[in-house]
């Protein structure tokens, strides 16, 4: 009996000894991590428990360090996230190593889970949008809002806003030529027209114009905006075209104004300037901001490179580029990439395809807030077509392209330092 008791107690004693020395929990984000995407969900969940998380920039792929609690450990096990229990001395050693002046690393404290809103129409499915897909997979809570909530002033309740693949110009995605007889297209048009009428607008384009300006004010007041695919360039087009009718009659019931390019005001835009509109309603494109139709990049060569920023001097872009890969697979969308010729001079390029002279991942400031635009539709679906099945992220738990989305989700939680440059 004594032998049995000793055999039983030995692992318990070893576990207790380990626990006594292991006061911190490290979630590594390098190649040892089994599920990078769910790791962000753990970090977010810990923040929801009012526990501080340190984001270790450029340390093992942007790892997360936190105080150890059994509940956090259990959650990591349940979600399949790799973690390491380390002693107080080891945690201090890591932080001291990161703090060295010659180390391109930094530790950023996060203390509060940002409240997240996804701008999306009620008829969309979660898999229609990469952000809702990855938020669901990572188990990060979010609210769905649309034009009515924004115009009612609800944006003030959120720290982070994602723009679904919306057409803010009021041209219904310019799907008219190919899909005007499809039920899903007719439903989308009817939903937007009924909503515009309910809110007192004569046209959908006028409603979208007001919405873009509300979002602009939200960012200027300190909000964080993240957008992908056509929500990026159509957002800026809408801002540039305030008071200008850029829609043909099949979209809003009357012709487009003459000489619309000359009437665009680029002072209002976030990222783009000196662009020209695609005026034909038969062309599946909005302007020459997007490089999709002219990029001539073979699929096997379609990659973009993340820039390497100084963690201590430029912590914000460093945060947004945290990854275990520097070379990211390209992917298509209605808006795939941005021609560098139309970028404003103050836009920060985070990722580029240099041979194609295109930016894929860009960032900037507006007033007190920040915005990030990411070209393409789905980082793990090279050419996502209407009606295609949803991407199963359990098959891509280490996706570098999806990590960029989740970097932006956690960004508002970080204590931001002023740039030293």
C-alpha positions as CSV (number, residue, x, y, z in Angstrom):
1,X,0.0,0.0,0.0
2,X,2.8,2.5,0.8
3,X,4.4,1.8,-2.5
4,X,1.1,2.6,-4.3
5,X,0.7,5.8,-2.3
6,X,4.3,6.9,-3.2
7,X,3.7,6.1,-6.8
8,X,0.5,8.2,-6.8
9,X,2.0,11.1,-4.8
10,X,5.2,11.5,-6.9
11,X,3.6,13.0,-10.0
12,X,1.4,15.2,-7.8
13,X,4.4,16.5,-5.9
14,X,6.3,17.1,-9.1
15,X,3.4,19.0,-10.5
16,X,3.1,21.1,-7.3
17,X,6.9,21.8,-7.4
18,X,6.5,22.9,-11.0
19,X,3.6,25.1,-10.2
20,X,5.5,26.8,-7.4
21,X,8.2,27.9,-9.8
22,X,6.1,28.5,-12.9
23,X,4.4,31.8,-12.2
24,X,4.1,32.9,-15.8
25,X,2.5,31.4,-18.9
26,X,4.1,31.9,-22.3
27,X,2.2,31.4,-25.6
28,X,4.9,31.0,-28.2
29,X,4.0,32.3,-31.7
30,X,6.9,30.8,-33.7
31,X,6.9,27.5,-35.5
32,X,6.3,25.4,-32.3
33,X,2.8,26.9,-32.0
34,X,0.1,24.3,-33.0
35,X,-2.6,26.9,-33.5
36,X,-1.6,30.5,-34.1
37,X,-5.1,31.7,-34.8
38,X,-6.7,30.4,-31.6
39,X,-3.7,31.8,-29.7
40,X,-5.1,35.3,-30.3
41,X,-8.4,34.1,-29.0
42,X,-6.7,33.0,-25.8
43,X,-5.0,36.4,-25.4
44,X,-8.3,38.1,-26.0
45,X,-10.1,35.8,-23.5
46,X,-7.4,36.6,-20.9
47,X,-7.9,40.3,-21.4
48,X,-11.6,39.7,-20.8
49,X,-10.7,38.4,-17.4
50,X,-9.0,41.7,-16.6
51,X,-5.6,40.0,-16.6
52,X,-2.7,41.8,-18.3
53,X,-1.1,40.3,-21.4
54,X,2.4,41.3,-22.6
55,X,2.8,41.2,-26.3
56,X,6.4,40.3,-26.9
57,X,7.2,42.0,-30.2
58,X,9.6,40.2,-32.5
59,X,10.2,37.6,-29.7
60,X,9.5,34.1,-31.1
61,X,7.0,35.4,-33.7
62,X,5.2,37.9,-31.4
63,X,4.5,35.7,-28.3
64,X,2.2,36.4,-25.4
65,X,3.3,36.4,-21.8
66,X,0.9,36.5,-18.8
67,X,0.6,35.5,-15.2
68,X,-0.1,31.8,-14.8
69,X,-3.6,30.8,-13.6
70,X,-4.9,27.2,-13.9
71,X,-8.0,28.5,-15.7
72,X,-5.8,29.9,-18.5
73,X,-3.8,26.7,-18.8
74,X,-7.0,24.7,-19.0
75,X,-8.4,27.0,-21.7
76,X,-5.2,26.6,-23.7
77,X,-5.5,22.8,-23.5
78,X,-9.2,22.9,-24.5
79,X,-8.5,25.1,-27.5
80,X,-5.4,23.3,-28.6
81,X,-3.0,26.2,-28.1
82,X,0.6,25.5,-27.3
83,X,2.0,27.1,-24.1
84,X,5.0,27.0,-21.8
85,X,5.0,27.3,-18.0
86,X,8.1,29.3,-17.0
87,X,9.5,30.5,-13.7
88,X,9.5,34.1,-12.5
89,X,13.3,34.2,-13.2
90,X,12.8,33.0,-16.7
91,X,10.0,35.6,-17.4
92,X,12.2,38.4,-16.0
93,X,15.1,37.1,-18.1
94,X,13.0,37.3,-21.3
95,X,11.8,40.8,-20.5
96,X,15.4,41.9,-19.8
97,X,16.6,40.4,-23.0
98,X,13.9,42.2,-24.9
99,X,14.7,45.5,-23.2
100,X,18.3,45.5,-24.4
101,X,19.0,48.5,-26.6
102,X,20.5,46.5,-29.4
103,X,17.5,44.0,-29.5
104,X,14.9,44.8,-32.1
105,X,12.2,43.7,-29.7
106,X,9.8,45.2,-27.3
107,X,7.1,44.3,-24.7
108,X,3.8,46.0,-25.0
109,X,1.3,45.7,-22.2
110,X,-2.4,44.9,-23.0
111,X,-5.0,45.4,-20.3
112,X,-8.4,45.6,-21.8
113,X,-10.2,43.5,-24.5
114,X,-11.3,45.8,-27.3
115,X,-15.0,45.8,-28.1
116,X,-15.4,44.7,-31.7
117,X,-18.0,45.6,-34.3
118,X,-18.2,44.1,-37.8
119,X,-20.1,46.2,-40.4
120,X,-22.1,43.6,-42.3
121,X,-25.5,43.4,-44.0
122,X,-28.0,41.1,-42.4
123,X,-28.2,38.8,-45.4
124,X,-24.5,37.9,-45.3
125,X,-23.1,34.6,-44.0
126,X,-20.1,34.5,-41.7
127,X,-18.0,32.8,-44.3
128,X,-18.5,35.6,-46.8
129,X,-15.9,37.6,-45.0
130,X,-12.4,36.5,-43.8
131,X,-12.6,38.6,-40.6
132,X,-15.9,37.2,-39.3
133,X,-14.5,33.8,-40.3
134,X,-11.3,34.1,-38.2
135,X,-13.0,35.9,-35.3
136,X,-15.4,32.9,-35.1
137,X,-12.6,30.4,-35.3
138,X,-10.5,32.2,-32.7
139,X,-13.5,32.5,-30.4
140,X,-13.4,36.3,-30.2
141,X,-16.7,38.0,-29.6
142,X,-18.0,40.6,-31.9
143,X,-21.2,42.5,-32.7
144,X,-22.8,42.9,-36.2
145,X,-23.8,46.5,-37.0
146,X,-24.9,48.1,-40.3
147,X,-25.9,51.5,-41.6
148,X,-28.8,52.1,-39.2
149,X,-26.7,51.4,-36.1
150,X,-23.9,53.7,-37.4
151,X,-26.3,56.5,-38.3
152,X,-27.9,56.1,-34.8
153,X,-24.5,56.9,-33.2
154,X,-23.6,53.4,-32.0
155,X,-20.0,53.5,-33.2
156,X,-19.0,55.2,-30.0
157,X,-19.6,51.9,-28.1
158,X,-16.8,50.1,-30.0
159,X,-13.0,50.2,-30.0
160,X,-12.5,48.4,-33.3
161,X,-14.6,48.4,-36.5
162,X,-14.2,46.1,-39.5
163,X,-15.7,47.0,-42.8
164,X,-17.2,43.9,-44.5
165,X,-16.7,43.7,-48.3
166,X,-19.1,46.5,-48.8
167,X,-19.5,48.8,-51.8
168,X,-19.6,52.3,-50.3
169,X,-20.2,53.9,-53.6
170,X,-23.8,52.7,-53.9
171,X,-23.2,50.6,-57.0
172,X,-24.0,47.3,-55.3
173,X,-20.6,45.9,-55.9
174,X,-20.9,46.5,-59.6
175,X,-22.3,43.0,-60.0
176,X,-25.2,44.3,-62.1
177,X,-23.9,43.1,-65.5
178,X,-23.3,39.5,-64.5
179,X,-25.7,39.0,-61.6
180,X,-28.7,41.3,-62.0
181,X,-31.1,38.4,-62.3
182,X,-29.7,36.4,-59.4
183,X,-31.9,36.2,-56.3
184,X,-29.0,37.1,-53.9
185,X,-28.2,40.2,-55.9
186,X,-31.8,41.3,-56.0
187,X,-32.1,40.7,-52.2
188,X,-29.0,42.8,-51.5
189,X,-30.3,45.7,-53.7
190,X,-33.8,45.5,-52.0
191,X,-32.3,45.4,-48.5
192,X,-30.2,48.5,-49.1
193,X,-33.0,50.4,-50.9
194,X,-35.5,49.7,-48.2
195,X,-33.0,50.7,-45.5
196,X,-32.2,54.0,-47.3
197,X,-35.9,54.8,-47.6
198,X,-36.4,54.0,-43.9
199,X,-33.6,56.3,-42.9
200,X,-34.9,59.1,-45.1
201,X,-32.5,58.9,-48.1
202,X,-33.6,59.1,-51.7
203,X,-30.6,56.9,-52.8
204,X,-28.5,54.2,-51.4
205,X,-25.4,56.1,-52.5
206,X,-26.4,59.1,-50.4
207,X,-26.9,56.8,-47.4
208,X,-23.5,55.2,-47.9
209,X,-21.9,58.6,-48.2
210,X,-23.3,59.6,-44.8
211,X,-22.1,56.3,-43.3
212,X,-18.6,56.8,-44.6
213,X,-18.4,60.2,-43.0
214,X,-19.7,58.8,-39.7
215,X,-16.9,56.2,-39.8
216,X,-14.4,59.0,-40.6
217,X,-15.5,60.9,-37.5
218,X,-15.3,57.7,-35.5
219,X,-11.6,57.3,-36.5
220,X,-10.8,60.9,-35.9
221,X,-12.2,60.6,-32.4
222,X,-9.8,57.7,-31.7
223,X,-11.4,54.6,-33.2
224,X,-9.6,51.8,-35.0
225,X,-10.7,50.9,-38.5
226,X,-9.8,47.7,-40.4
227,X,-11.1,47.0,-43.9
228,X,-10.4,44.4,-46.6
229,X,-11.0,44.0,-50.3
230,X,-13.5,46.4,-52.0
231,X,-14.4,48.0,-48.6
232,X,-11.0,49.7,-48.8
233,X,-11.0,51.6,-52.1
234,X,-14.8,52.1,-52.3
235,X,-14.6,53.7,-48.8
236,X,-12.1,56.3,-50.0
237,X,-14.0,56.8,-53.3
238,X,-17.1,57.6,-51.3
239,X,-15.2,60.1,-49.2
240,X,-13.7,61.8,-52.3
241,X,-17.1,61.9,-54.0
242,X,-19.2,63.6,-51.3
243,X,-21.9,65.6,-53.1
244,X,-21.0,64.1,-56.5
245,X,-23.2,61.6,-58.3
246,X,-20.9,58.9,-59.6
247,X,-23.6,56.2,-60.2
248,X,-25.3,55.4,-63.4
249,X,-29.1,55.1,-63.7
250,X,-29.3,51.3,-63.1
251,X,-27.9,51.9,-59.6
252,X,-29.7,55.1,-58.5
253,X,-32.3,56.0,-61.2
254,X,-30.5,58.9,-62.9
255,X,-27.2,59.3,-64.9
256,X,-23.8,59.9,-63.5
257,X,-22.6,63.5,-63.4
258,X,-20.3,64.7,-66.2
259,X,-16.6,65.1,-65.5
260,X,-16.8,63.3,-62.2
261,X,-13.0,62.8,-61.9
262,X,-12.5,66.5,-61.9
263,X,-14.9,66.9,-58.9
264,X,-13.3,64.4,-56.6
265,X,-11.8,65.9,-53.4
266,X,-8.8,63.9,-52.2
267,X,-8.4,65.9,-49.1
268,X,-11.1,63.8,-47.5
269,X,-9.6,60.4,-48.2
270,X,-7.6,58.1,-45.9
271,X,-5.2,56.4,-48.2
272,X,-5.6,57.3,-51.9
273,X,-5.3,60.3,-54.1
274,X,-5.2,61.3,-57.8
275,X,-7.1,58.2,-58.9
276,X,-9.7,58.1,-61.6
277,X,-13.0,56.2,-61.5
278,X,-14.1,53.3,-63.7
279,X,-17.3,54.8,-65.1
280,X,-18.7,51.9,-67.1
281,X,-21.3,50.0,-65.2
282,X,-20.4,46.9,-67.2
283,X,-16.8,46.8,-65.8
284,X,-16.3,44.9,-62.6
285,X,-14.0,47.6,-61.1
286,X,-14.4,50.9,-59.3
287,X,-11.2,52.9,-60.1
288,X,-7.6,52.6,-60.9
289,X,-6.7,52.2,-57.2
290,X,-6.9,48.5,-57.6
291,X,-4.2,46.6,-59.5
292,X,-6.2,43.3,-60.1
293,X,-6.7,43.6,-63.9
294,X,-3.2,44.9,-64.7
295,X,-0.9,43.1,-62.2
296,X,0.3,40.2,-64.4
297,X,1.5,38.2,-61.4
298,X,1.5,34.4,-61.9
299,X,-0.1,32.5,-59.0
300,X,3.1,30.6,-58.2
301,X,4.9,34.0,-57.8
302,X,2.1,35.8,-55.9
303,X,3.6,36.7,-52.6
304,X,4.1,39.8,-50.6
305,X,6.8,40.8,-48.1
306,X,6.2,42.3,-44.7
307,X,8.5,45.2,-43.7
308,X,10.8,44.8,-40.8
309,X,10.2,47.8,-38.4
310,X,12.0,48.8,-35.3
311,X,10.1,47.5,-32.4
312,X,11.3,50.2,-30.0
313,X,11.0,53.1,-32.3
314,X,8.0,52.1,-34.4
315,X,6.0,49.7,-32.1
316,X,2.7,50.3,-34.0
317,X,3.7,48.9,-37.4
318,X,5.8,46.3,-35.7
319,X,2.6,45.1,-33.8
320,X,0.6,44.9,-37.0
321,X,3.4,42.9,-38.8
322,X,3.9,40.2,-36.1
323,X,4.2,36.8,-37.7
324,X,6.2,33.6,-37.9
325,X,6.6,34.3,-41.7
326,X,7.9,37.3,-43.5
327,X,6.8,36.2,-46.9
328,X,3.0,35.9,-47.2
329,X,1.0,34.1,-49.9
330,X,-0.9,36.5,-52.1
331,X,-4.7,36.1,-52.7
332,X,-7.2,37.7,-55.0
333,X,-10.2,39.8,-54.4
334,X,-12.4,42.4,-56.1
335,X,-9.7,44.7,-54.8
336,X,-6.5,42.7,-54.6
337,X,-3.7,45.2,-54.3
338,X,-3.1,49.0,-54.4
339,X,-1.1,50.7,-57.1
340,X,1.6,52.7,-55.3
341,X,1.1,55.6,-57.7
342,X,-2.2,56.5,-56.0
343,X,-1.0,56.2,-52.3
344,X,-0.8,59.3,-50.2
345,X,2.6,60.2,-49.0
346,X,1.7,59.7,-45.4
347,X,0.5,56.1,-45.9
348,X,2.7,53.5,-44.3
349,X,3.2,50.4,-46.4
350,X,3.3,47.3,-44.2
351,X,3.5,44.7,-47.0
352,X,4.3,44.9,-50.6
353,X,4.9,43.0,-53.8
354,X,7.9,45.0,-54.9
355,X,8.4,43.5,-58.4
356,X,4.7,44.4,-59.2
357,X,5.0,47.8,-57.6
358,X,1.9,47.2,-55.5
359,X,1.1,47.6,-51.8
360,X,-1.0,44.8,-50.2
361,X,-1.2,45.9,-46.6
362,X,-1.2,49.6,-45.6
363,X,-1.8,51.7,-42.5
364,X,-2.2,55.2,-41.4
365,X,-3.4,57.7,-38.8
366,X,-6.5,60.0,-38.9
367,X,-7.0,62.4,-36.1
368,X,-6.7,60.5,-32.9
369,X,-7.4,57.1,-34.5
370,X,-5.9,54.6,-36.9
371,X,-6.9,52.6,-40.0
372,X,-5.5,49.6,-41.8
373,X,-6.4,48.4,-45.3
374,X,-5.7,44.8,-46.4
375,X,-6.1,43.9,-50.1
376,X,-7.7,40.6,-51.1
377,X,-10.7,38.5,-50.0
378,X,-9.5,35.4,-48.2
379,X,-5.9,34.7,-47.2
380,X,-6.4,30.9,-47.7
381,X,-8.6,31.0,-50.8
382,X,-6.6,32.3,-53.7
383,X,-9.5,33.2,-55.9
384,X,-12.7,33.1,-53.9
385,X,-15.7,33.1,-56.2
386,X,-19.4,33.7,-55.4
387,X,-20.9,30.5,-54.2
388,X,-17.6,28.9,-53.2
389,X,-17.7,26.9,-50.0
390,X,-16.4,28.5,-46.8
391,X,-12.7,28.2,-45.9
392,X,-12.2,25.6,-43.1
393,X,-9.7,27.4,-40.8
394,X,-9.1,24.2,-38.8
395,X,-7.1,23.2,-41.9
396,X,-5.1,26.5,-41.7
397,X,-4.5,27.1,-38.0
398,X,-1.0,28.6,-38.7
399,X,-2.1,30.9,-41.5
400,X,0.3,33.9,-41.7
401,X,-2.2,35.8,-43.9
402,X,-4.9,35.4,-41.3
403,X,-2.5,36.4,-38.5
404,X,-2.3,39.9,-40.0
405,X,-6.1,40.3,-39.4
406,X,-5.8,39.2,-35.8
407,X,-2.8,41.5,-35.2
408,X,-5.2,44.4,-36.0
409,X,-7.9,42.9,-33.6
410,X,-5.5,43.1,-30.6
411,X,-4.0,46.4,-31.6
412,X,-6.5,48.6,-29.7
413,X,-5.7,46.7,-26.5
414,X,-2.1,47.8,-26.5
415,X,-0.7,50.7,-24.6
416,X,0.5,52.8,-27.4
417,X,3.7,54.7,-27.2
418,X,4.3,57.9,-29.2
419,X,6.7,57.3,-32.1
420,X,10.1,58.6,-31.3
421,X,10.6,59.7,-34.9
